């Protein structure tokens, strides 16, 4: 069992960030985040997520036209905005990632299954990214308020990679945190069968 501090950092005291300090995030921290998240489970170890760590002015200038007006300022001011995406041809890596079966054929024979698997597992990997970032001491602000088609054109043109959601990373300014919103009770959300 993790200690209470880790549980607090991951969930109980973690808050979605909307404002950021000017404290930078290093490439070493980004590599550490990936080195943790890459071990999170995906079906058949398919690992379809692809991550673009937008840190430069040039990268943010490319991202800005893709953002909704409500997400523009908090994203541009964040030290890092991660584009969490999925490789729609992730199965091409399965001979390397899942060598004990011909898993590639499971997906080449069903485009629908491939698309569903890419989206579900990349989303899981995006959640692993958020947890890993919190474990290395960063704050997180995830969002979906952006134009995916524009983002794909700006960052993934000519590829089979499609954007999923965005995650701002950095050191949060507590003045930008909203009051905690309610959650559903166990009885409202869960059934034991």
DOBABA-213727 format. One record per residue (C-alpha): x, y, z; chain; residue in one letter; residue number from 1. Coordinates in Angstrom, 2 decimals. Layout:
! DOBABA-213727
SITE        c1        c2        c3   chain   resn   resi
SITE         X         Y         Z       A      A    NUM
...
***
This chain:
! DOBABA-213727
SITE        c1        c2        c3   chain   resn   resi
SITE      0.00      0.00      0.00       A      X      1
SITE      1.25      3.47     -0.81       A      X      2
SITE      1.63      5.85      2.08       A      X      3
SITE     -0.93      8.59      2.67       A      X      4
SITE      1.29     11.28      1.16       A      X      5
SITE      1.39      9.44     -2.16       A      X      6
SITE     -2.39      8.86     -2.13       A      X      7
SITE     -2.91     12.55     -1.36       A      X      8
SITE     -0.54     13.60     -4.17       A      X      9
SITE     -2.22     11.36     -6.71       A      X     10
SITE     -5.87     11.87     -5.79       A      X     11
SITE     -7.11     13.25     -2.51       A      X     12
SITE     -5.27     16.58     -2.51       A      X     13
SITE     -4.49     16.78     -6.21       A      X     14
SITE     -6.29     19.61     -7.98       A      X     15
SITE     -6.72     20.65    -11.59       A      X     16
SITE     -4.45     23.63    -12.16       A      X     17
SITE     -5.47     26.73    -14.11       A      X     18
SITE     -2.58     29.10    -13.26       A      X     19
SITE      1.13     28.44    -13.21       A      X     20
SITE      4.24     29.78    -11.55       A      X     21
SITE      7.23     30.60    -13.72       A      X     22
SITE      9.23     27.67    -12.28       A      X     23
SITE     10.44     25.65    -15.27       A      X     24
SITE     10.02     21.95    -15.99       A      X     25
SITE     13.19     20.25    -17.17       A      X     26
SITE     13.63     17.75    -19.98       A      X     27
SITE     14.96     15.36    -17.33       A      X     28
SITE     11.59     15.59    -15.53       A      X     29
SITE      9.72     14.90    -18.78       A      X     30
SITE     11.92     11.87    -19.44       A      X     31
SITE     11.35     10.67    -15.87       A      X     32
SITE      7.58     10.98    -16.35       A      X     33
SITE      7.73      8.90    -19.54       A      X     34
SITE     10.02      6.33    -17.94       A      X     35
SITE      7.37      5.80    -15.26       A      X     36
SITE      4.22      5.91    -17.39       A      X     37
SITE      5.50      3.56    -20.10       A      X     38
SITE      5.12      0.67    -17.66       A      X     39
SITE      1.38      1.26    -17.15       A      X     40
SITE     -0.74     -1.58    -18.50       A      X     41
SITE     -2.21     -1.51    -22.00       A      X     42
SITE     -4.00     -4.33    -23.79       A      X     43
SITE     -1.48     -6.66    -25.44       A      X     44
SITE      1.17     -4.12    -24.38       A      X     45
SITE      0.07     -2.13    -27.44       A      X     46
SITE      1.26      1.25    -26.10       A      X     47
SITE     -0.47      3.41    -28.74       A      X     48
SITE      0.03      6.77    -27.01       A      X     49
SITE      2.34      9.34    -28.53       A      X     50
SITE      3.25     12.45    -26.57       A      X     51
SITE      4.29     15.87    -27.81       A      X     52
SITE      5.78     17.97    -25.01       A      X     53
SITE      5.13     21.53    -26.17       A      X     54
SITE      7.62     23.71    -24.29       A      X     55
SITE      8.94     26.30    -26.73       A      X     56
SITE      7.46     29.59    -27.92       A      X     57
SITE      7.41     28.17    -31.46       A      X     58
SITE      5.50     25.09    -30.31       A      X     59
SITE      3.02     27.16    -28.31       A      X     60
SITE      2.52     29.46    -31.32       A      X     61
SITE      1.54     26.35    -33.35       A      X     62
SITE     -0.75     25.13    -30.57       A      X     63
SITE     -2.48     28.44    -29.77       A      X     64
SITE     -4.84     28.49    -32.80       A      X     65
SITE     -6.06     25.01    -31.81       A      X     66
SITE     -7.15     26.04    -28.30       A      X     67
SITE    -10.59     27.14    -27.15       A      X     68
SITE    -10.68     30.69    -25.78       A      X     69
SITE    -11.20     29.40    -22.22       A      X     70
SITE     -8.06     27.27    -22.38       A      X     71
SITE     -5.73     29.64    -24.23       A      X     72
SITE     -4.18     31.67    -21.39       A      X     73
SITE     -3.68     28.78    -18.97       A      X     74
SITE     -2.11     26.62    -21.68       A      X     75
SITE      0.23     29.23    -23.10       A      X     76
SITE      1.39     30.18    -19.59       A      X     77
SITE      2.02     26.56    -18.54       A      X     78
SITE      5.65     25.50    -18.74       A      X     79
SITE      4.58     22.38    -20.68       A      X     80
SITE      1.49     21.36    -22.59       A      X     81
SITE      1.46     17.68    -23.50       A      X     82
SITE     -0.52     16.63    -26.54       A      X     83
SITE     -1.65     13.12    -25.71       A      X     84
SITE     -2.28     11.35    -29.00       A      X     85
SITE     -2.71      7.86    -30.37       A      X     86
SITE     -0.93      6.18    -33.24       A      X     87
SITE     -3.73      4.66    -35.29       A      X     88
SITE     -1.22      2.13    -36.66       A      X     89
SITE      0.14      1.19    -33.22       A      X     90
SITE     -0.12     -2.46    -34.24       A      X     91
SITE      2.98     -2.09    -36.43       A      X     92
SITE      5.00     -2.06    -33.17       A      X     93
SITE      3.35     -5.23    -31.80       A      X     94
SITE      6.01     -7.63    -33.12       A      X     95
SITE      8.42     -5.72    -30.84       A      X     96
SITE      6.03     -5.08    -27.92       A      X     97
SITE      4.08     -8.37    -27.88       A      X     98
SITE      6.39    -10.90    -29.57       A      X     99
SITE      4.84    -14.12    -28.26       A      X    100
SITE      1.76    -13.94    -30.53       A      X    101
SITE      0.78    -12.52    -33.91       A      X    102
SITE     -1.17     -9.68    -32.29       A      X    103
SITE     -0.66     -7.42    -35.31       A      X    104
SITE     -3.16     -9.48    -37.32       A      X    105
SITE     -5.86     -8.91    -34.67       A      X    106
SITE     -5.92     -5.25    -35.62       A      X    107
SITE     -5.03     -5.24    -39.32       A      X    108
SITE     -8.12     -7.38    -39.91       A      X    109
SITE    -10.45     -4.99    -38.04       A      X    110
SITE    -10.03     -1.22    -38.45       A      X    111
SITE    -12.84     -0.69    -35.93       A      X    112
SITE    -11.07     -2.76    -33.27       A      X    113
SITE     -7.80     -0.99    -34.02       A      X    114
SITE     -9.38      2.48    -33.63       A      X    115
SITE    -11.18      1.53    -30.41       A      X    116
SITE     -8.03     -0.05    -28.96       A      X    117
SITE     -5.86      2.93    -29.90       A      X    118
SITE     -8.24      5.43    -28.30       A      X    119
SITE     -8.89      3.45    -25.10       A      X    120
SITE     -5.28      2.58    -24.41       A      X    121
SITE     -3.85      6.00    -25.33       A      X    122
SITE     -6.38      7.52    -22.94       A      X    123
SITE     -5.15      5.15    -20.22       A      X    124
SITE     -1.58      6.15    -20.99       A      X    125
SITE     -2.57      9.81    -20.73       A      X    126
SITE     -3.92      9.09    -17.24       A      X    127
SITE     -0.66      7.32    -16.40       A      X    128
SITE      1.18     10.45    -17.57       A      X    129
SITE     -0.87     12.60    -15.18       A      X    130
SITE     -0.17     10.26    -12.25       A      X    131
SITE      3.53     10.04    -13.08       A      X    132
SITE      3.76     13.83    -13.27       A      X    133
SITE      2.20     14.13     -9.81       A      X    134
SITE      4.59     11.50     -8.45       A      X    135
SITE      7.61     13.53     -9.64       A      X    136
SITE      6.24     16.67     -7.98       A      X    137
SITE      4.48     18.47    -10.81       A      X    138
SITE      0.95     19.80    -10.98       A      X    139
SITE     -1.47     18.89    -13.76       A      X    140
SITE     -4.31     20.50    -15.69       A      X    141
SITE     -5.93     18.17    -18.23       A      X    142
SITE     -8.45     19.37    -20.81       A      X    143
SITE    -10.25     18.56    -24.01       A      X    144
SITE    -11.18     22.09    -25.10       A      X    145
SITE     -9.28     22.27    -28.38       A      X    146
SITE     -9.78     21.69    -32.09       A      X    147
SITE     -8.41     18.22    -32.71       A      X    148
SITE     -8.38     18.58    -36.49       A      X    149
SITE     -6.29     21.78    -36.28       A      X    150
SITE     -3.98     20.16    -33.73       A      X    151
SITE     -3.51     17.10    -35.93       A      X    152
SITE     -2.69     19.32    -38.90       A      X    153
SITE     -0.25     21.42    -36.87       A      X    154
SITE      1.58     18.52    -35.18       A      X    155
SITE      0.80     15.24    -36.96       A      X    156
SITE      0.27     16.09    -40.64       A      X    157
SITE      1.15     13.19    -42.92       A      X    158
SITE      1.08     10.64    -40.08       A      X    159
SITE     -1.41      8.17    -38.63       A      X    160
SITE     -1.27      9.91    -35.24       A      X    161
SITE     -4.41     11.62    -33.92       A      X    162
SITE     -4.70     13.92    -30.90       A      X    163
SITE     -6.78     12.82    -27.92       A      X    164
SITE     -6.50     15.40    -25.11       A      X    165
SITE     -4.12     17.96    -23.62       A      X    166
SITE     -2.33     18.04    -20.27       A      X    167
SITE     -0.68     21.17    -18.90       A      X    168
SITE      2.25     20.49    -16.57       A      X    169
SITE      4.19     22.70    -14.20       A      X    170
SITE      4.02     24.13    -10.71       A      X    171
SITE      0.53     25.39    -10.06       A      X    172
SITE     -0.37     28.75     -8.61       A      X    173
SITE     -2.92     27.97     -5.87       A      X    174
SITE     -4.84     31.17     -6.66       A      X    175
SITE     -6.10     29.56     -9.86       A      X    176
SITE     -7.60     26.47     -8.24       A      X    177
SITE    -11.39     26.31     -8.07       A      X    178
SITE    -13.26     25.03     -5.03       A      X    179
SITE    -13.45     21.25     -5.03       A      X    180
SITE    -16.55     20.03     -6.83       A      X    181
SITE    -18.74     17.20     -5.54       A      X    182
SITE    -18.30     13.58     -6.57       A      X    183
SITE    -20.80     10.77     -6.83       A      X    184
SITE    -21.13      8.47     -3.83       A      X    185
SITE    -20.29      4.78     -4.06       A      X    186
SITE    -24.00      3.99     -4.16       A      X    187
SITE    -24.58      6.41     -7.05       A      X    188
SITE    -21.70      5.17     -9.18       A      X    189
SITE    -21.11      1.54     -8.26       A      X    190
SITE    -22.83     -1.82     -8.21       A      X    191
SITE    -21.53     -5.02     -6.71       A      X    192
SITE    -22.74     -7.98     -8.76       A      X    193
***
